[in-house]
Amino acid sequence: MSTNYVINIGRQLGSGGKEIGEKLASRMGIGFYDKELINLASEESGLCREFFEKADEKASQSIIGGLFGMRFPFISDSSIPYTNCLSNDALFKIQSDVIRRLASERSCLFVGRCADYILREHPRCVNIFISSSPQERMARLCCIHSIAEEEAEEMMNKSDKKRSEYYNYYSYKTWGAASTYHLCVDSSALGIEATVLFLEEFVAKKLKL
């Protein structure tokens, strides 16, 4: 039986979920995957990463129309023929295959992209959702992007809507709902560093590491 395990993190924009995931993966000595999945999916499919960037964490729709006026961005002629209608569903399938392959090869931590649903049959996984208070989220976004609170709030609302629609569409579950995950954590309660340590202890106990 494989000793590989997987940590899947869902997160609100501005909650520090990516930073927490990076630090947790580093402390546990496992692979970390967030935007890196776009590069891997592009490389393995032979499709330009622009396809995956446009479809990233967006619910199903055809994206071919918006790109067809441009030079068609396939890497090679041996790729999927241009007559194929590349929907977000098709790109989700490609990215899902990458996630499953990585999880079969080594222990990993994935951020977003329905990894918890994609790996729902993995025997050793922990699914976590990270939220934070609106004030903490806005403060973090204002600092990172050098924007006003109004713009940060708009970013938060748009991101929550996009991520929930994407997750709910592909997983048939509810993004951010406690019943969907093994653990939901408010990062503003403990702060980033203490949340990382708390999650490390939780994962170790759940997986009996």
N, CA, C and O of each residue as an XYZ file, in Angstrom:
836
protein
N       0.840     -1.196      0.000
C       0.000      0.000      0.000
C       0.885      1.260      0.000
O       1.868      1.342      0.737
N       0.520      2.225     -0.831
C       1.314      3.442     -0.953
C       1.250      4.264      0.329
O       0.211      4.345      0.984
N       2.377      4.867      0.670
C       2.421      5.753      1.839
C       2.202      7.203      1.445
O       2.217      8.084      2.304
N       1.999      7.468      0.154
C       1.744      8.836     -0.306
C       0.464      9.384      0.312
O      -0.490      8.645      0.555
N       0.459     10.675      0.560
C      -0.760     11.319      1.059
C      -0.936     12.650      0.351
O      -0.016     13.170     -0.280
N      -2.147     13.189      0.472
C      -2.494     14.422     -0.227
C      -3.198     15.377      0.722
O      -4.056     14.974      1.507
N      -2.827     16.639      0.640
C      -3.532     17.709      1.344
C      -4.150     18.611      0.287
O      -3.450     19.103     -0.599
N      -5.458     18.830      0.374
C      -6.160     19.697     -0.578
C      -6.686     20.911      0.166
O      -7.392     20.779      1.167
N      -6.340     22.096     -0.327
C      -6.738     23.334      0.342
C      -7.630     24.180     -0.560
O      -7.225     24.588     -1.649
N      -8.843     24.434     -0.095
C      -9.711     25.433     -0.704
C      -9.511     26.718      0.081
O      -9.129     26.665      1.250
N      -9.760     27.874     -0.532
C      -9.470     29.119      0.182
C     -10.229     30.298     -0.400
O     -10.543     30.343     -1.590
N     -10.511     31.246      0.476
C     -11.038     32.529      0.047
C      -9.873     33.411     -0.397
O      -8.777     33.325      0.159
N     -10.106     34.244     -1.379
C      -9.085     35.198     -1.790
C      -8.772     36.124     -0.618
O      -9.677     36.669      0.013
N      -7.487     36.293     -0.336
C      -7.092     37.166      0.751
C      -7.029     36.500      2.108
O      -6.722     37.149      3.107
N      -7.319     35.205      2.154
C      -7.289     34.476      3.427
C      -5.888     34.014      3.794
O      -5.658     33.554      4.913
N      -4.945     34.133      2.854
C      -3.609     33.614      3.077
C      -3.492     32.131      2.781
O      -2.507     31.495      3.157
N      -4.495     31.575      2.104
C      -4.519     30.138      1.839
C      -3.322     29.631      1.059
O      -2.778     28.573      1.376
N      -2.904     30.379      0.034
C      -1.747     29.946     -0.745
C      -0.481     29.976      0.102
O       0.307     29.031      0.074
N      -0.282     31.060      0.858
C       0.909     31.168      1.710
C       0.929     30.060      2.760
O       1.970     29.457      3.020
N      -0.225     29.802      3.355
C      -0.325     28.726      4.339
C       0.002     27.387      3.692
O       0.724     26.572      4.266
N      -0.536     27.162      2.488
C      -0.263     25.916      1.775
C       1.213     25.741      1.460
O       1.769     24.657      1.634
N       1.844     26.813      0.995
C       3.278     26.759      0.686
C       4.109     26.423      1.923
O       5.001     25.575      1.871
N       3.813     27.085      3.017
C       4.584     26.857      4.242
C       4.324     25.477      4.830
O       5.234     24.837      5.356
N       3.074     25.022      4.737
C       2.746     23.695      5.245
C       3.444     22.613      4.421
O       3.995     21.662      4.975
N       3.415     22.762      3.096
C       4.080     21.790      2.224
C       5.577     21.764      2.487
O       6.194     20.699      2.499
N       6.160     22.940      2.698
C       7.589     23.025      2.974
C       7.930     22.331      4.291
O       8.907     21.585      4.363
N       7.134     22.572      5.332
C       7.395     21.958      6.631
C       7.263     20.431      6.566
O       7.975     19.706      7.261
N       6.343     19.957      5.720
C       6.093     18.518      5.648
C       6.928     17.835      4.564
O       6.904     16.611      4.426
N       7.661     18.637      3.802
C       8.539     18.078      2.781
C       7.814     17.422      1.627
O       8.253     16.392      1.115
N       6.692     18.021      1.210
C       5.915     17.448      0.111
C       5.769     18.459     -1.020
O       6.054     19.643     -0.839
N       5.326     17.996     -2.182
C       5.175     18.858     -3.340
C       4.050     19.859     -3.163
O       3.015     19.537     -2.580
N       4.247     21.078     -3.665
C       3.231     22.130     -3.602
C       2.795     22.491     -5.011
O       3.632     22.740     -5.879
N       1.481     22.521     -5.244
C       0.968     22.804     -6.590
C      -0.202     23.779     -6.526
O      -1.218     23.526     -5.879
N      -0.027     24.890     -7.210
C      -1.085     25.880     -7.354
C      -1.135     26.257     -8.824
O      -1.690     25.509     -9.628
N      -0.569     27.402     -9.197
C      -0.508     27.796    -10.610
C       0.406     26.868    -11.412
O       0.320     26.814    -12.639
N       1.298     26.123    -10.702
C       2.192     25.190    -11.393
C       1.404     24.171    -12.215
O       1.908     23.640    -13.205
N       0.169     23.903    -11.800
C      -0.658     22.933    -12.524
C      -0.959     23.392    -13.942
O      -1.126     22.572    -14.844
N      -1.027     24.717    -14.137
C      -1.286     25.246    -15.477
C      -0.129     24.899    -16.407
O      -0.348     24.456    -17.535
N       1.103     25.099    -15.938
C       2.269     24.758    -16.758
C       2.318     23.271    -17.066
O       2.585     22.878    -18.201
N       2.061     22.442    -16.055
C       2.120     20.989    -16.250
C       1.040     20.513    -17.215
O       1.296     19.675    -18.080
N      -0.171     21.054    -17.062
C      -1.255     20.668    -17.968
C      -0.947     21.087    -19.396
O      -1.251     20.359    -20.341
N      -0.342     22.267    -19.553
C       0.046     22.759    -20.875
C       1.099     21.847    -21.496
O       0.991     21.466    -22.662
N       2.109     21.505    -20.716
C       3.194     20.662    -21.221
C       2.692     19.276    -21.616
O       3.075     18.751    -22.662
N       1.846     18.690    -20.793
C       1.419     17.312    -21.043
C       0.388     17.207    -22.153
O       0.275     16.159    -22.789
N      -0.374     18.278    -22.399
C      -1.402     18.229    -23.434
C      -0.908     18.756    -24.768
O      -1.495     18.459    -25.808
N       0.180     19.546    -24.748
C       0.650     20.176    -25.974
C      -0.123     21.430    -26.315
O       0.010     21.956    -27.420
N      -0.942     21.928    -25.370
C      -1.732     23.136    -25.594
C      -1.064     24.337    -24.934
O      -0.396     24.210    -23.908
N      -1.259     25.495    -25.539
C      -0.710     26.714    -24.965
C      -1.313     26.968    -23.594
O      -2.498     26.720    -23.372
N      -0.494     27.463    -22.679
C      -0.972     27.705    -21.309
C      -2.091     28.736    -21.266
O      -2.827     28.808    -20.282
N      -2.230     29.546    -22.334
C      -3.281     30.556    -22.346
C      -4.664     29.923    -22.236
O      -5.565     30.503    -21.629
N      -4.840     28.733    -22.820
C      -6.113     28.032    -22.694
C      -6.438     27.790    -21.224
O      -7.542     28.074    -20.760
N      -5.451     27.259    -20.502
C      -5.667     26.896    -19.108
C      -5.803     28.128    -18.220
O      -6.536     28.104    -17.230
N      -5.101     29.204    -18.569
C      -5.226     30.439    -17.795
C      -6.629     31.019    -17.927
O      -7.201     31.505    -16.951
N      -7.181     30.966    -19.135
C      -8.523     31.502    -19.361
C      -9.584     30.660    -18.658
O     -10.614     31.180    -18.228
N      -9.325     29.345    -18.542
C     -10.294     28.443    -17.932
C     -10.058     28.253    -16.442
O     -10.850     27.583    -15.779
N      -8.979     28.830    -15.896
C      -8.574     28.532    -14.526
C      -9.668     28.863    -13.516
O     -10.059     30.020    -13.359
N     -10.157     27.822    -12.831
C     -11.192     27.938    -11.808
C     -12.406     28.717    -12.296
O     -12.949     29.563    -11.586
N     -12.825     28.410    -13.536
C     -14.064     28.951    -14.070
C     -14.961     27.789    -14.461
O     -14.484     26.778    -14.976
N     -16.260     27.932    -14.219
C     -17.205     26.878    -14.563
C     -17.298     26.711    -16.071
O     -16.778     27.535    -16.824
N     -17.956     25.650    -16.513
C     -17.951     25.246    -17.912
C     -18.454     26.323    -18.860
O     -19.490     26.947    -18.631
N     -17.697     26.525    -19.925
C     -18.109     27.364    -21.042
C     -17.115     27.120    -22.169
O     -15.988     26.687    -21.927
N     -17.525     27.393    -23.379
C     -16.593     27.261    -24.482
C     -15.682     28.472    -24.514
O     -16.156     29.605    -24.436
N     -14.379     28.251    -24.628
C     -13.454     29.384    -24.673
C     -12.870     29.566    -26.064
O     -12.067     30.473    -26.282
N     -13.264     28.710    -27.017
C     -12.618     28.739    -28.324
C     -12.925     30.039    -29.060
O     -12.085     30.558    -29.795
N     -14.151     30.566    -28.854
C     -14.549     31.765    -29.586
C     -13.677     32.959    -29.293
O     -13.315     33.720    -30.190
N     -13.336     33.117    -28.002
C     -12.546     34.265    -27.606
C     -11.120     34.204    -28.098
O     -10.426     35.220    -28.116
N     -10.668     33.017    -28.500
C      -9.283     32.867    -28.918
C      -9.136     32.706    -30.430
O      -8.034     32.815    -30.968
N     -10.244     32.448    -31.106
C     -10.127     32.026    -32.490
C      -9.618     33.119    -33.404
O      -9.057     32.833    -34.463
N      -9.806     34.369    -33.008
C      -9.317     35.462    -33.838
C      -7.813     35.630    -33.756
O      -7.220     36.362    -34.549
N      -7.189     34.949    -32.790
C      -5.750     35.066    -32.616
C      -5.038     33.927    -33.349
O      -5.671     32.986    -33.830
N      -3.718     34.032    -33.423
C      -2.966     32.880    -33.934
C      -3.250     31.713    -33.015
O      -3.059     31.817    -31.803
N      -3.703     30.609    -33.571
C      -4.164     29.514    -32.717
C      -2.997     28.967    -31.902
O      -2.018     28.491    -32.477
N      -3.084     29.024    -30.570
C      -1.898     28.791    -29.737
C      -1.597     27.350    -29.368
O      -1.317     27.057    -28.206
N      -1.649     26.452    -30.329
C      -1.177     25.102    -30.055
C       0.340     25.076    -30.161
O       0.936     25.835    -30.927
N       0.953     24.200    -29.388
C       2.411     24.108    -29.397
C       2.898     23.347    -30.628
O       3.929     23.686    -31.210
N       2.154     22.325    -31.015
C       2.597     21.519    -32.153
C       1.411     21.072    -32.976
O       0.275     21.059    -32.503
N       1.693     20.700    -34.229
C       0.634     20.245    -35.125
C       0.068     18.900    -34.698
O      -1.014     18.511    -35.139
N       0.788     18.192    -33.845
C       0.324     16.874    -33.414
C      -0.664     16.965    -32.255
O      -1.149     15.944    -31.769
N      -0.961     18.181    -31.814
C      -1.897     18.356    -30.709
C      -3.327     18.089    -31.185
O      -3.564     17.705    -32.330
N      -4.274     18.307    -30.259
C      -5.680     18.129    -30.610
C      -6.006     19.009    -31.810
O      -5.640     20.185    -31.813
N      -6.689     18.475    -32.843
C      -6.963     19.282    -34.032
C      -7.823     20.501    -33.722
O      -8.641     20.492    -32.802
N      -7.614     21.555    -34.520
C      -8.279     22.808    -34.231
C      -9.782     22.722    -34.363
O     -10.488     23.602    -33.872
N     -10.309     21.659    -35.029
C     -11.750     21.529    -35.180
C     -12.416     21.138    -33.873
O     -13.632     21.279    -33.747
N     -11.651     20.645    -32.883
C     -12.212     20.325    -31.575
C     -12.678     21.599    -30.875
O     -11.997     22.624    -30.914
N     -13.824     21.525    -30.246
C     -14.286     22.651    -29.446
C     -13.739     22.462    -28.032
O     -14.202     21.609    -27.275
N     -12.762     23.265    -27.703
C     -12.130     23.130    -26.391
C     -12.943     23.887    -25.355
O     -12.885     25.115    -25.289
N     -13.688     23.167    -24.558
C     -14.460     23.781    -23.495
C     -13.667     23.754    -22.209
O     -12.634     23.091    -22.121
N     -14.145     24.468    -21.218
C     -13.526     24.397    -19.911
C     -13.598     22.986    -19.356
O     -12.722     22.566    -18.600
N     -14.650     22.245    -19.734
C     -14.769     20.854    -19.284
C     -13.602     20.013    -19.788
O     -13.047     19.203    -19.044
N     -13.230     20.207    -21.060
C     -12.121     19.440    -21.625
C     -10.814     19.795    -20.929
O      -9.995     18.918    -20.653
N     -10.621     21.067    -20.648
C      -9.403     21.495    -19.972
C      -9.397     21.032    -18.518
O      -8.343     20.720    -17.964
N     -10.568     20.990    -17.910
C     -10.678     20.460    -16.538
C     -10.259     18.995    -16.506
O      -9.585     18.553    -15.576
N     -10.663     18.246    -17.532
C     -10.291     16.823    -17.612
C      -8.775     16.669    -17.725
O      -8.189     15.808    -17.068
N      -8.142     17.492    -18.550
C      -6.685     17.421    -18.709
C      -5.992     17.739    -17.386
O      -5.080     17.029    -16.965
N      -6.435     18.812    -16.739
C      -5.824     19.205    -15.468
C      -6.072     18.158    -14.390
O      -5.215     17.920    -13.539
N      -7.251     17.531    -14.428
C      -7.573     16.473    -13.467
C      -6.630     15.289    -13.620
O      -6.190     14.704    -12.630
N      -6.326     14.943    -14.850
C      -5.395     13.836    -15.096
C      -4.019     14.143    -14.535
O      -3.348     13.260    -14.002
N      -3.593     15.408    -14.655
C      -2.294     15.820    -14.106
C      -2.309     15.690    -12.586
O      -1.354     15.186    -11.994
N      -3.383     16.141    -11.958
C      -3.501     16.069    -10.498
C      -3.466     14.617    -10.026
O      -2.787     14.295     -9.051
N      -4.192     13.745    -10.712
C      -4.198     12.321    -10.318
C      -2.816     11.701    -10.490
O      -2.379     10.909     -9.655
N      -2.134     12.059    -11.563
C      -0.804     11.486    -11.790
C       0.159     11.931    -10.689
O       0.893     11.114    -10.133
N       0.153     13.217    -10.380
C       1.052     13.719     -9.344
C       0.775     13.042     -8.004
O       1.699     12.661     -7.285
N      -0.512     12.896     -7.678
C      -0.885     12.286     -6.401
C      -0.496     10.817     -6.330
O      -0.265     10.286     -5.243
N      -0.421     10.157     -7.490
C      -0.033      8.742     -7.509
C       1.475      8.566     -7.374
O       1.950      7.496     -6.995
N       2.227      9.624     -7.686
C       3.684      9.536     -7.697
C       4.339      9.959     -6.379
O       5.402      9.456     -6.014
N       3.692     10.889     -5.673
C       4.330     11.426     -4.470
C       3.288     12.080     -3.579
O       2.143     12.269     -3.990
N       3.681     12.424     -2.360
C       2.805     13.190     -1.477
C       2.764     14.633     -1.975
O       3.788     15.193     -2.363
N       1.568     15.228     -1.960
C       1.380     16.555     -2.549
C       0.427     17.395     -1.721
O      -0.386     16.884     -0.950
N       0.556     18.712     -1.907
C      -0.443     19.647     -1.422
C      -0.945     20.439     -2.619
O      -0.159     21.062     -3.333
N      -2.261     20.416     -2.838
C      -2.877     21.133     -3.953
C      -3.722     22.281     -3.414
O      -4.430     22.128     -2.419
N      -3.642     23.426     -4.075
C      -4.462     24.580     -3.717
C      -5.530     24.762     -4.785
O      -5.213     24.979     -5.954
N      -6.805     24.675     -4.382
C      -7.916     24.928     -5.293
C      -8.087     23.876     -6.373
O      -7.639     22.737     -6.235
N      -8.748     24.285     -7.458
C      -8.933     23.481     -8.660
C      -9.644     22.148     -8.436
O      -9.397     21.168     -9.139
N     -10.537     22.134     -7.435
C     -11.350     20.946     -7.151
C     -10.524     19.696     -6.870
O     -10.995     18.578     -7.082
N      -9.299     19.878     -6.396
C      -8.434     18.716     -6.174
C      -9.040     17.738     -5.176
O      -8.852     16.528     -5.300
N      -9.776     18.262     -4.175
C     -10.384     17.360     -3.197
C     -11.420     16.453     -3.855
O     -11.538     15.280     -3.499
N     -12.172     16.998     -4.817
C     -13.150     16.179     -5.527
C     -12.462     15.230     -6.504
O     -12.824     14.056     -6.594
N     -11.482     15.733     -7.226
C     -10.755     14.906     -8.196
C     -10.099     13.720     -7.507
O     -10.042     12.624     -8.065
N      -9.606     13.939     -6.299
C      -8.903     12.888     -5.560
C      -9.783     12.268     -4.470
O      -9.275     11.771     -3.465
N     -11.099     12.300     -4.674
C     -12.035     11.822     -3.648
C     -11.862     10.340     -3.316
O     -12.262      9.897     -2.239
N     -11.273      9.577     -4.229
C     -11.062      8.150     -3.966
C      -9.647      7.860     -3.462
O      -9.297      6.702     -3.233
N      -8.841      8.893     -3.290
C      -7.490      8.689     -2.758
C      -7.608      8.206     -1.309
O      -8.339      8.806     -0.521
N      -6.907      7.143     -0.953
C      -7.069      6.566      0.393
C      -6.515      7.414      1.527
O      -6.897      7.217      2.680
N      -5.621      8.356      1.224
C      -4.995      9.134      2.287
C      -4.997     10.620      1.913
O      -4.026     11.133      1.357
N      -6.081     11.285      2.220
C      -6.158     12.711      1.885
C      -6.796     13.484      3.027
O      -7.571     12.941      3.814
N      -6.452     14.763      3.099
C      -7.047     15.684      4.066
C      -7.532     16.895      3.286
O      -6.770     17.510      2.540
N      -8.806     17.236      3.462
C      -9.410     18.349      2.743
C      -9.686     19.498      3.712
O     -10.389     19.333      4.709
N      -9.122     20.662      3.400
C      -9.156     21.808      4.303
C      -9.673     23.038      3.555
O      -9.367     23.238      2.379
N     -10.455     23.854      4.253
C     -10.885     25.134      3.672
C     -10.418     26.257      4.594
O     -10.630     26.209      5.806
N      -9.783     27.264      4.006
C      -9.251     28.386      4.766
C     -10.015     29.661      4.428
O     -10.066     30.090      3.275
N     -10.602     30.251      5.454
C     -11.300     31.521      5.314
C     -10.602     32.554      6.187
O      -9.599     32.254      6.836
N     -11.128     33.757      6.202
C     -10.590     34.804      7.064
C     -11.639     35.888      7.178
O     -12.582     35.932      6.387
N     -11.480     36.762      8.158
C     -12.451     37.848      8.326
C     -12.351     38.802      7.132
O     -11.279     38.959      6.547
N     -13.467     39.434      6.775
C     -13.428     40.386      5.656
C     -12.374     41.480      5.853
O     -11.726     41.904      4.896
N     -12.212     41.926      7.085
C     -11.243     42.993      7.358
C      -9.811     42.524      7.083
O      -9.013     43.241      6.480
N      -9.504     41.304      7.539
C      -8.169     40.736      7.307
C      -7.924     40.507      5.820
O      -6.833     40.767      5.313
N      -8.942     40.021      5.132
C      -8.803     39.757      3.701
C      -8.544     41.052      2.938
O      -7.651     41.116      2.093
N      -9.330     42.081      3.239
C      -9.151     43.367      2.551
C      -7.777     43.967      2.852
O      -7.113     44.503      1.965
N      -7.371     43.871      4.095
C      -6.060     44.422      4.468
C      -4.938     43.721      3.722
O      -3.990     44.361      3.266
N      -5.050     42.400      3.598
C      -4.003     41.641      2.904
C      -3.977     41.992      1.419
O      -2.905     42.175      0.842
N      -5.142     42.086      0.806
C      -5.219     42.409     -0.629
C      -4.735     43.835     -0.893
O      -4.056     44.089     -1.888
N      -5.082     44.755     -0.010
C      -4.616     46.144     -0.170
C      -3.102     46.210     -0.107
O      -2.474     46.970     -0.845
N      -2.516     45.410      0.778
C      -1.066     45.405      0.934
C      -0.378     44.759     -0.265
O       0.616     45.276     -0.776
N      -0.915     43.629     -0.707
C      -0.295     42.878     -1.811
C      -0.382     43.646     -3.119
O       0.589     43.723     -3.871
N      -1.560     44.217     -3.387
C      -1.811     44.821     -4.705
C      -1.746     46.354     -4.690
O      -1.909     46.990     -5.731
N      -1.511     46.943     -3.525
C      -1.468     48.412     -3.407
C      -2.743     49.041     -3.958
O      -2.696     49.906     -4.833
N      -3.882     48.592     -3.432
C      -5.185     49.083     -3.896
C      -5.987     49.592     -2.712
O      -5.636     49.347     -1.558
N      -7.068     50.302     -3.009
C      -7.960     50.824     -1.977
C      -8.886     49.718     -1.484
O      -9.031     48.686     -2.139
N      -9.510     49.936     -0.330
C     -10.387     48.922      0.252
C     -11.567     48.596     -0.653
O     -11.999     47.445     -0.727
N     -12.091     49.610     -1.344
C     -13.244     49.372     -2.234
C     -12.885     48.390     -3.338
O     -13.661     47.494     -3.668
N     -11.692     48.572     -3.906
C     -11.255     47.675     -4.969
C     -10.973     46.286     -4.414
O     -11.263     45.283     -5.067
N     -10.410     46.223     -3.215
C     -10.141     44.928     -2.590
C     -11.436     44.175     -2.326
O     -11.511     42.964     -2.530
N     -12.453     44.896     -1.872
C     -13.749     44.261     -1.598
C     -14.376     43.722     -2.881
O     -14.965     42.642     -2.889
N     -14.241     44.489     -3.968
C     -14.765     44.040     -5.262
C     -14.027     42.784     -5.735
O     -14.646     41.853     -6.249
N     -12.707     42.764     -5.561
C     -11.926     41.575     -5.920
C     -12.381     40.357     -5.138
O     -12.521     39.269     -5.697
N     -12.611     40.539     -3.843
C     -13.056     39.452     -2.983
C     -14.393     38.894     -3.451
O     -14.556     37.679     -3.566
N     -15.339     39.770     -3.717
C     -16.677     39.334     -4.117
C     -16.654     38.589     -5.444
O     -17.309     37.558     -5.599
N     -15.892     39.120     -6.404
C     -15.800     38.460     -7.712
C     -15.119     37.099     -7.586
O     -15.551     36.122     -8.197
N     -14.049     37.044     -6.788
C     -13.326     35.791     -6.612
C     -14.185     34.748     -5.920
O     -14.212     33.595     -6.350
N     -14.888     35.123     -4.856
C     -15.751     34.177     -4.143
C     -16.812     33.616     -5.079
O     -17.112     32.422     -5.047
N     -17.374     34.479     -5.910
C     -18.418     34.043     -6.851
C     -17.830     33.070     -7.875
O     -18.412     32.020     -8.150
N     -16.678     33.426     -8.434
C     -16.053     32.573     -9.454
C     -15.658     31.222     -8.885
O     -15.947     30.182     -9.477
N     -14.999     31.239     -7.738
C     -14.522     29.986     -7.149
C     -15.670     29.094     -6.709
O     -15.610     27.875     -6.872
N     -16.721     29.695     -6.151
C     -17.853     28.877     -5.716
C     -18.577     28.264     -6.910
O     -18.975     27.100     -6.863
N     -18.750     29.036     -7.977
C     -19.415     28.501     -9.176
C     -18.603     27.365     -9.778
O     -19.160     26.344    -10.182
N     -17.298     27.540     -9.840
C     -16.408     26.510    -10.389
C     -16.474     25.242     -9.543
O     -16.687     24.146    -10.060
N     -16.289     25.408     -8.248
C     -16.252     24.246     -7.352
C     -17.603     23.535     -7.325
O     -17.655     22.311     -7.437
N     -18.688     24.281     -7.178
C     -20.015     23.674     -7.090
C     -20.388     22.956     -8.387
O     -21.050     21.919     -8.364
N     -19.952     23.525     -9.524
C     -20.274     22.921    -10.823
C     -19.583     21.578    -10.993
O     -20.219     20.604    -11.397
N     -18.294     21.512    -10.692
C     -17.537     20.292    -10.958
C     -17.624     19.265     -9.830
O     -17.480     18.070    -10.088
N     -17.851     19.687     -8.605
C     -17.819     18.742     -7.492
C     -19.202     18.310     -7.025
O     -19.328     17.303     -6.328
N     -20.247     19.056     -7.398
C     -21.609     18.804     -6.916
C     -21.684     18.972     -5.399
O     -22.605     18.461     -4.761
N     -20.725     19.682     -4.828
C     -20.748     19.998     -3.401
C     -20.833     21.511     -3.252
O     -21.015     22.229     -4.235
N     -20.698     21.997     -2.006
C     -20.818     23.429     -1.754
C     -19.491     23.994     -1.292
O     -18.966     23.601     -0.251
N     -18.950     24.922     -2.076
C     -17.670     25.569     -1.763
C     -17.759     26.291     -0.433
O     -18.670     27.091     -0.219
N     -16.827     26.017      0.458
C     -16.770     26.711      1.733
C     -17.665     26.156      2.821
O     -17.569     26.593      3.968
N     -18.543     25.195      2.499
C     -19.442     24.624      3.510
C     -18.685     23.618      4.377
O     -17.911     22.813      3.859
N     -18.899     23.661      5.668
C     -18.155     22.801      6.596
C     -18.300     21.326      6.255
O     -17.345     20.564      6.407
N     -19.480     20.909      5.797
C     -19.719     19.499      5.510
C     -18.914     18.990      4.320
O     -18.815     17.780      4.114
N     -18.340     19.895      3.539
C     -17.577     19.526      2.350
C     -16.148     19.110      2.699
O     -15.519     18.380      1.933
N     -15.632     19.556      3.827
C     -14.214     19.389      4.150
C     -14.018     18.648      5.479
O     -14.949     18.502      6.271
N     -12.796     18.192      5.698
C     -12.457     17.614      6.995
C     -12.271     18.698      8.049
O     -12.506     18.467      9.235
N     -11.847     19.888      7.608
C     -11.558     20.969      8.545
C     -11.706     22.315      7.856
O     -11.216     22.503      6.742
N     -12.379     23.249      8.510
C     -12.457     24.631      8.044
C     -11.782     25.514      9.090
O     -12.051     25.384     10.284
N     -10.909     26.405      8.643
C     -10.101     27.211      9.553
C     -10.184     28.686      9.166
O     -10.080     29.038      7.992
N     -10.373     29.538     10.167
C     -10.316     30.987      9.978
C      -8.886     31.422     10.294
O      -8.476     31.429     11.455
N      -8.136     31.781      9.265
C      -6.723     32.115      9.465
C      -6.521     33.383     10.285
O      -5.438     33.604     10.826
N      -7.553     34.217     10.381
C      -7.423     35.451     11.167
C      -7.487     35.165     12.662
O      -7.133     36.028     13.465
N      -7.930     33.977     13.049
C      -8.028     33.636     14.470
C      -6.662     33.404     15.081
O      -6.409     33.825     16.210
N      -5.767     32.732     14.344
C      -4.441     32.392     14.861
C      -3.306     33.134     14.160
O      -2.209     33.246     14.707
N      -3.561     33.639     12.958
C      -2.483     34.215     12.151
C      -1.874     33.141     11.267
O      -2.088     31.950     11.493
N      -1.131     33.550     10.280
C      -0.601     32.628      9.277
C       0.294     31.556      9.891
O       0.059     30.365      9.685
N       1.293     31.954     10.623
C       2.284     31.001     11.137
C       1.658     29.981     12.075
O       1.931     28.786     11.966
N       0.820     30.446     12.998
C       0.186     29.522     13.937
C      -0.817     28.611     13.235
O      -0.999     27.461     13.635
N      -1.464     29.119     12.196
C      -2.390     28.281     11.432
C      -1.631     27.148     10.739
O      -2.108     26.014     10.694
N      -0.463     27.455     10.205
C       0.373     26.422      9.569
C       0.708     25.325     10.570
O       0.589     24.142     10.251
N       1.121     25.694     11.761
C       1.483     24.717     12.785
C       0.269     23.892     13.215
O       0.374     22.684     13.428
N      -0.882     24.557     13.340
C      -2.115     23.872     13.705
C      -2.490     22.842     12.641
O      -2.854     21.712     12.967
N      -2.402     23.232     11.382
C      -2.745     22.318     10.294
C      -1.760     21.155     10.207
O      -2.151     20.024      9.917
N      -0.497     21.431     10.454
C       0.503     20.365     10.433
C       0.163     19.301     11.481
O       0.257     18.104     11.213
N      -0.226     19.743     12.653
C      -0.592     18.800     13.721
C      -1.861     18.035     13.353
O      -1.952     16.830     13.585
N      -2.842     18.739     12.778
C      -4.097     18.092     12.387
C      -3.864     17.023     11.325
O      -4.372     15.908     11.435
N      -3.095     17.368     10.299
C      -2.814     16.421      9.219
C      -2.073     15.196      9.757
O      -2.397     14.063      9.403
N      -1.090     15.428     10.602
C      -0.305     14.315     11.155
C      -1.189     13.368     11.958
O      -1.035     12.150     11.876
N      -2.111     13.926     12.730
C      -3.011     13.076     13.529
C      -4.009     12.353     12.665
O      -4.278     11.172     12.883
N      -4.569     13.046     11.678
C      -5.588     12.404     10.819
C      -4.993     11.272     10.007
O      -5.622     10.226      9.844
N      -3.781     11.469      9.492
C      -3.154     10.464      8.628
C      -2.235      9.521      9.412
O      -1.634      8.606      8.848
N      -2.139      9.765     10.726
C      -1.275      8.930     11.576
C       0.172      8.898     11.053
O       0.779      7.837     10.908
N       0.691     10.088     10.780
C       2.049     10.194     10.256
C       3.075     10.066     11.373
O       4.278     10.132     11.118
